[in-house]
Amino acid sequence: MRPGCPGSLSQRVQALLGLAPFGCIRKWRVIFALQMLRTLNTPLAEIAERVGYGPVNSFRVAFMKDVGVPPSRWRLRVKERKMSKERRDDR
């Protein structure tokens, strides 16, 4: 493959990071979404838009592929853990 062609770049990214370029982009989008879900009370549709997804359903599918649960459930679990920790700290 010629050094300047798109397939070559894709192969290099895959070899370096273990993911295809689109997989890397999806991972970063999910990482940014995790941070927002953890720290903001922003609606899922707005988070989806901020991290580069159009329809919220596309965001849910990508999130579930990487995290294993829907973003709304993940956010709820984080809040429950935080409340549980605060209760233990109050004792």
N, C-alpha and C positions, 0 to 999 in steps of 0.2 A: 504494500500500500504506500502511496506517495505521502511524504511528510505533511503536506498542507491540506489533505482531504479530510472531510468530517469523520470518516470512519477511523482514521488514524488517531484523531483526538479522542474519540470515544474509547478506543482500545487502550490508549494511554491512561485515561482517567480510570477506566475499569481496572487496569493493572495496578495503578497507584493506590486507589481508594477502595477497591473491591466492590464498587457499585458503578453502574452505568451513569452517565451524566444526569439523566432525568431522575434516577434514584437518589443521587446526591442532593438535587434540588428539593425533592420531596422530603428527604430526611431533614434538611435545614428548615423547611417550612414547618414541619411538625415540631422541631425543637423550639422555634419561635412561638408557635401556638401553645406549646406546653408552658412556656414562661408567662404568656398572657393569661392563660387559663388559671395559672397558679396565683397571679398577682392582681388581675383585674376582674371586675364584675361585668365585663363587656359581653353583649349577646354573641352567640356562636356565629351568626351571619356576618357580623362586623369583624370578628377575628378571622373568619375564612377569607374575607375580602382583604384584610390587612396583610395576610401571609401569602396572598397571591392566588387564591381559589375564587372562582366565580360563585357557582351555586354551593350552598352550604352542604349539600349531599356529597359533592365531590370531595370536600374537605373531610367529611365524616368517613368516607371510604378510605382515603389516604391515611387518616389518623388511625383508624382501626387496623390498617395493614401494618403500621409500625408499632403501635402501642398495645393493640389487642382488645381495646374497649372503646366505645364511642366517647367523643370528647365531653359530652354532658355527664356521663357516668364517671369519667376520670376526674373532672372538676369536683363532683360531689364527694368522691373518695378523698380527695386532697383536703376539702373543707372538713370532712368528718375526722380525718386524722389530726388536723390542726386543733379542732375542738377537743378531741380526746387528750391530746398532749397538754393543752391548756388546763384541762380538768385535773390531770395528774400533777401538773406543776403547782396548782392551787392547794394541793393537800399538804 
